[in-house]
Amino acid sequence: MMEEYCNERTRGELLDEIRATNFSLIELGLYLDINPDDKKALCLCNECAKKLRTLTDNYQKIYGPLTIEFPCNKWRWLEEPWPWEKGGSF
């Protein structure tokens, strides 16, 4: 179901969702550093981590790697035009 959701979104929207989820995960981690016994926050952190993993996996299957750690057989960004080849502003 998450994969279908990702396919309906534009690349930019998916990246924005990845960034927002990553931010939430970092903030929850900082909160849990101070409140390690908060079970609700820990559960939310685990859900957020799972969502981030799913979003990034789906993004990388469609658009290629986000980081160097993602294994792939070729660099997909070489298939796209360079910024100066797109025309218009950067």
N, C-alpha and C positions, 0 to 999 in steps of 0.2 A: 504494500500500500504506500509506503514512504517513497518507493521508487517512482510510482505513478505520480505522486505529488511533486516530485522533483522534475519529472519530465514536463509538467504543465507550467513550470516557472521558467523565466528567462535566466540566462547565465548570471546577470547582475543581481537579480532577486535572490537567486540561490546563494551567491557569494555574500550578500547582505545577511541572509539568514544564518550562514555559517559563522560570520563575524559576530553577530548578536549572540548566538548560542555559545560561542567560544568565550565572549565577554562574561556571559552569565555563569559559565563554568568556573572561570577564574575568580569572579566575585564570591561565588559560593565556597570555593576553596579557601579564600581569605577569611570568610565568615566562620568556616569550620575550624580554622586554626585557633580562633578565639573561643568557639563554642563547640568543642568536639563531641559533646553528648547530645546535640540536637538531632534527633533521629529523623525529623521531618526534613530538615535541611540536607541531611545525608542522603535521604531517599531522593530528594529533588536533584541533588548533585549527580547521583547515579543515573537518573533519567536523562539529565542534561548531557552527560558524557555519552550515553548510548545514542541520543539524538544527534550529537555532533559527529560521532563515528559514522552513523548512517548517512547523514548529509554529505560528509566529505567523501565517503566511499562512492556514493551515487554521483557526486560532482565529478570525481576523478574518472569514473567509468565513461562519462559523457564527454568531458572537456579535457581530460588529461591531468597530470599531477599538479597538486598545489604546492608540494614541497619536494625536495630531493629524495626524501625517505620513501616516497610512494614508488613501488616497483612498476616499471613499464618497459615495453619493448622498443619504443621510440619516443622522441620528443615531439609531441603534438603541436606545440607552438610554432614549430618550423613550417607547418602546413598553412598557417594563417598569415595574412599580410602583415608586414612590419608597420609600425605606427605611421611612418612617412609614406607608405604605400596606400594607406586607407583614404587619403585625401582629407581635406578639412583640417580642423584643429586637433591637437593631441589630447 
